[in-house]
Amino acid sequence: MLSQPGVGVVMPVLRIHIVWARLFYESLRWCRADSFAWFPIFPSRADVKNFNHTWRAQLTTRTAEGGLTFLVTPLVVVPDEANPPTSLKWRALRVVFTRYALRYAFTLDPETAFISTASHAHTASLLRNWSARRVVLGSSWRPRTAGGYFARRPPVQLNLTNASCHALGLTQDEARVLQTAARTYIAWSDAPLYERDDFDAFWTRVSQHGLRRLTREVHDSATYMCFKLLTRQWQLVNVDKETGCPGIKWCNAVEYATLAEQREIVRRRDYRFMWLRASPNAFRAGRAQPDRLFTYHLEHLGDTTDEGHWDNFEGFAGLWRKRYAHPFLLPRFLFSAV
């Protein structure tokens, strides 16, 4: 029996993501996130069999011992080779909303961890606020330099929102309505969240159009946000003034907003973020920022262009009972008994 509010987390798990997925589970357990149901998505029954054999007994035992009530339910979904992540997430959401009485479901990549210790009531309030505010954050895509290789051949992200919007099978009039949104980078502006109330209508459109002509540029939640803007009167809010280029190759600013920049958006736009970009202090920040449920882009923490470095990975050391101070020991720890 799920505790209220009953929130799903849909997560595609390929074999290369096993360590990250295990880390996500451990973070749920550590934070006692018993109002969340985790649905790891696998592309074949063989992968689920391996999951059940390797993990299931441990997960069930640990869940029972910890007194937690959240579900861990592996699902098999056949991906579309043109875009496995997006096709897996959409099809899995269809299954989850059909089988389970969940009002909300996140679609997260495995390189994510749960960081919140907020109460069920606070989480429910946060999700209701997201539904009520009807805001999509976005940034103008600004290459660092006007010339060079990327001026001649832009990165695929330049076309991501446009392709994602057109996965809805837009008419000419609808395309005109979304003209500004299609030129704005909205992917990963906040934790990708779906709600039951309009998912059937969304599914009808993407199953008839998006899944039939899926390309790699289509991002699952960007398409859903385009749907919200088009049919649910949501508002697109550009946050270029509150964010800046964090020193990476391109300025997809809202995706890489720091905690300070998120706070500025909260102050100016009255917006409540549900996740925080990974940094060495992300877990500590999660305790101080109860609205932040997740930290994401954990795979980027090793980048020298990011604000954190592997040798100073204080966040994980604090989360995992300070048992290990160096992240290269994480895989051994994640597969050992706790």
Secondary structure by P-SEA (a helix, b strand, c coil): cccccbbbbbbbbcccaaaaaaaaaaaaaaaccccbbbbbbbccaaaaaaaaaccaaaaaaaaaaacccccbbbbbbbbccccaaaaaaaaaaaaaaacccccccccccccccccccccaaaaaaaaaaaaaabbbbbbcccccccccccccccccccaaaaaaaacccccaaaaaaaccccccccccccccccccccaaaaaaaaaacccccccccccaaaaaaaaaacccbbbbbbccccccccccccccccccccaaaaaaaaaaccccccccccccaaaaaaaaccccccccccccccccccccccccaaaaaaaaccccccccaaaaaaaccc
